[in-house]
Amino acid sequence: MKKFRNVALALVILLASGIILVCAVFNYCLAPVSKDDTIKKIEIEAGTSVADIAGLLKEENLIRSKNSFQIYTFLTNNRNLQAGIYDLSENMGVRTIVEVLSGGKISKDSDASITFKEGINMREVVRLISEKTDNSEDDIYALLDDGEYLDTLIGEYWFLTDDIKDSRIYYSLEGYLYPDTYTFAKDDDIRDIFKVMLDNTSDKLSDYQDEIENSDMSVHELMTLASIVELESPSSEDRPTVAGVFFNRLADDISLGSDVTTYYGIKINMADRDLYQSEINECNDYNTRCTTFKGLPVGPVSNVSVSSLEAVLNPNSNDYYYFVADKNGKTYFSETYQEHLSTIEELKTDDLYYEY
């Protein structure tokens, strides 16, 4: 019996020693790799598994053991590690690293997602970029006025011509930065940001290059008219007909009469307020409601989607010269001015007339 107790005691001691040893090894594996506090920027992409994250951290010498990292996240119920770019160092250890990754404490220089909606103008583009990145509005506007920079772009992109350097144009790249959602690093240079956006434009326009180059209008004129169609027609289905209206007016040497160009000309956003009569009458290189204005504005007045460009390249043939959209986005077309006025009165009566 005494011999049995001695064996049991030995087994208990052995087991306890084993547990202590395992815990010691485990704690060692959780400890910092070194005292080096040099920051390493680590990107965790969305959908990356804990095992893959452990492999990445081990590869960057930020943890001692992949298995210990995975066991620790399991034991502490920290399996939901978040995507992002993180500032990590070898002196942090697994506990701190997991706290950072699970808490989403991303690097100050991490990626920023920016959505440029269809139909916004360059002022809004500049505002969004300056808010999400380290580029100031002044620096962005300065680049848009940099002649040497513009020459470089004109040499690189087939759809950019010397037209964008016209001194009367407010913002050189207006209309040419494709509306989309982009991801940029906070410290990305504005040149790199514009390149990504222009590359996207190039990709989108490539399918239409032959049509554009064989058109009676220059690419700049097409983009200018498409930018007006973009803002004047809330429905992509109506855009070919709206484009047809503008082509009818151009063919008959009638002013386009577009409110969106007037707003752009005085640098007021459409959502801010109605136009004053004095502003409608104020002639500039954009305001197509000025009574003496003929043809197209000097340049685009918004960014341009593919559907608006398609509408301009393939307008619906019609006899309309006027149109108006109601509060629900439905567009009404008229052949005569009197018919147009009657439509507006009906919309007002039905409380469907859109006023800013």
N, C-alpha and C positions, 0 to 999 in steps of 0.2 A: 504493500500500500504506500509505504514511504517512497519507494522507488517510482511509483506512478505519479505521486505528487511532484517529485523532482523533475520528471519528464514534462509534466504539464506546465510547471513553472518555467522551465527552459523554453517551452514552446511560446508561452505568453511573452517572455522576455524577447525572444526572437521576433515574434510578431510585432511587438511594440517597437523594437529596434528598426524593423523593416518599415513600419509606418513613419517613424521619425525620420528615417533616411529618405523615404519617398517625399515627405513634406519638405525636408531640407533641400532636396534636389529641385522640387517644384518651385519653392520660393527662390532658389538660385536662378531658375529659368525665368522667373517673373521680374527679376531685378534688372536695373539698367545695364546695358551692354558695356558702357564705359562712362567716363565723366565728361565726354565731349558734348558741348552744348551747341555745336554747329547745326543750324536749321537745315532740314531737308524737306523740300516740298513734295509731298506724296499725294497723287491723285487717285481717288477711289471712284471708279465709274459706277453708275447706277446698275444694280443687279449683280454686282460682284459678290461672290460667296465669301463666308468667313474663312474657309480654307484657302481661297485665292488671296484674300487680304493677308492672311498669315504668311503665305509664300512671298508676297510682295515685301512685307515688312522684314522678313528674314533676309531676303535678297539685298535689301538696303541696309542690313546690319543694325536694325532698330530693335530687334528682339533676339533672344538666344535660341528659342525653340518654337517651331510652328505648332507642334502638338500641345505644348503648354499654353500657348496663346488660345488655341481652340478650346481646350479644357477649361481655361479661366472664363472665357466668354459664356460657356455653357453653365458653369457653376454659379456665375453671377447674373445669369439671365440677361446678358448683353449681346444677344445675337443679331439685333437690329442695328448694325453699324451703317452710318449714313454716307451717301455719296458726297464728294466734294474734293477740294484741294486743301491739304492740311500742312501746317508747320510742325514737324516732328524732329526730335533729336535723340541721339543714342543715350543720353543721360535721363530719359524720361521713365523707362521701364514699362512693362505691360499694363500695369494698373492705370497709370496716367494716360497711356496711349489709348486704351479702351475707353476711358472717360472722355477723351477728346473726340474720338470717332463716334461714340454713341450719343454724345451731346451735340454733335454737329457744329463744333467750334472751328469753323473753316478758316483758312488763311485769309488775311486781309487782302491778299492778291488773288483770291480764288476767282473762278469763272463767274461771269454775270450774264444772265440770259436777258436779251433785249428784244422786244417785239415792236417792229415798225409796221403800223397798220397801213393798209392800202389807203391812198388819198391824203396822207399827211404831207406837210411841206417841210422844207429844209430847216426851218426854225424849230420845228418839233423834233426832227431827226437830231439836230445839234443838241437840243436840251436833253434828250434821252441819253445820248452818248456821254455828255458831260456829267450827268447824274450817276451813271453806272460805271464810268471809268475815270482814270486820272487825267483825261484830256479836258482842258478848260474850253469854254465857249469861244473865248478870244483866240485861242490857238487853232481851233477848228475853222473859224471864219477866216483867219489869216491864211490857212492852207488853201482854202477855196479860192483865194485871191492870188495865189502863188502861180505866176505865169509859167515858170520853168517846170513846176510840178504838173501843171495841166498839160504842157507839151509832152511830158513823159507818158501821161495817161492816154493822150490822143494817139501816140505812137504804139501803144500797147493794145488798145481796144478799138475794134473796127467801127463800133457804133458811136464813138466820141469823135467829134470833128471840131474844127476851129470855131464853129458857131458857139460853143460853150464859153469862149473867151471874149464874146461881145461885151463891151464895157457897160451896156445898158442892162445886162442880166444881173439880177440881184445875187443869185447863188449859182456858181458855175455848174455844179453837179445835180442841180434840181432836176428831178424826174428820172435820173439815171441810177439811183441807188435802190435796188429792188426791195419792195416791202416783204418782209419775212421775219421769222424769229431766228436770232443769231446768238451764239455763245462766244463771249470775248473774255480774256483775262483783264482784270482791273488795270493792269499796267501796260496793256497793248497800246502801241502808238496809233495815232489816228490814221496814218498812212496804211498801216496793216488792216485796220478796220474797214477803211474805204475799199481796199483791195478785195477783201472777202465779199463785200456787198457788190462790187462791180463784177467780180468773177461770177456771182450768182446771176446778175443781169445778163452777162455774156452767155451763160448756160441757158437761161430762159429765152433769149432772143435768137439763139442759134437756129432754132427750127423755123424762124421767120426771116432769116437773113436774105434769102433769094427774093422773097416777096418785097422786103424793104428796099433792097438795092434796085429792083425793077419797078418800083413805084414812081409815079410822077412827082411825088413829094420827097424831100430829103429826109434822112432819118431824124434830124432835129425837128423838122416840121411835124413828122408823124408822132414823135414823142410828145411834142407840145400839144397837138390836138388830142392825143390819147389822155393826157393829164387833165384836160378840160372835161372830156367824156367821163373820166374816172369820178370826178366830183359832181358832175351834173346828173348822173344816172345811178341811183342807189341799187338798181337791179341789173345784173349782168345780161339778163335776157333782153332788156330794153336798150342796151348800149349800141348795138348795130343800127337801130332806128334813130337814136339820138345822133350818132355819127352821121347818118344820112341827112338829118336836118342841117347839121353844120356844113356838110358838103354842098347842099343846096344853096345855103347862104353865101358860101365862098364863091360858088359858080356864078351867082347873080350879083356879086360884089356888094353884098349886104353885110353890115356888121354882125358878128356872131352874137352880140348882145348877151354875153354870159356874165351873170353875177359873180361867179367864182373868180373870174379874171379881175373884176373890180376890187373884190376883197383882197386878192393877192397884191394888186397894184398899190394899195394903201397900207399893206402889211397888217391887216386886221383879220382875225380868225372868224370864220362864218358863224360859229356858235356864239360869238360874243354879243352881237346885236344886229339890227337891220342897218342897211346902208342909208346914209343921208343923201338927199338929192344933190348936194354940192359934191359929194364923193363920186356919185354916178357921173356927174358932168366933168369931173376932173380928168383931163386927158394925160395919159402916160403910156409907156410902151407895153403895158399889160391890159389896161382897161378897155375891153371890147364893147362896153356899153357907152363909151364916149361917142357922140354922134358923128364925129369925123373919122373914127377908127375903121380901118378896113383890113381884112386879112387876119393873120394869126398874131398872137402876142410874140414878143421877142424870144420867149423860151417857155418851158413847162412851168406849171403852177402847182404841181403836186407830184408825188411818186406815182408810178404807173404799174398796174397789174397786167398780166397777160391778156385777160378778157377785154380790157379797154384797148390794148394794141390790136387785138384781133378784130374788134369792132371797127377801128379806123382802117385797117387793111381790107376788111370785107364789110363795108356798110350796107345796110338795107336800102335799096332804091325806093324812094317814096316822093310824095308831093308836099310833104310837111315843111313848115318854116318856123313852127313854134311848138313848145312843149312845156308842161308844168307837172311837177310831182306832188302828190298829196302827202298827208301825214303818215300814211301807211306804206309809202314808197311806190305807189302805183303812178305810172306816168301817162299823161293824156297828151295826145298830139293833135295839132290843128294846122289847117292849110292857110287860114287867113288870120289877121290880127283880131278882127271882130269875134271870130269863133274862139280864139284864145282868151279874149277878155270874158266872154260868156262862160267859158269853162272855169275860169278863176272865180267868178261870181257864184257859180253853183257850188264850188268847193267851199267858199266862205259861208254860204247859206247852210251847208251840211257840216260845218265846223271841221272841215278836212284840209283847209288851206294851211300850208306850213309857213309859219312866221318864226323868225329867229328870236 
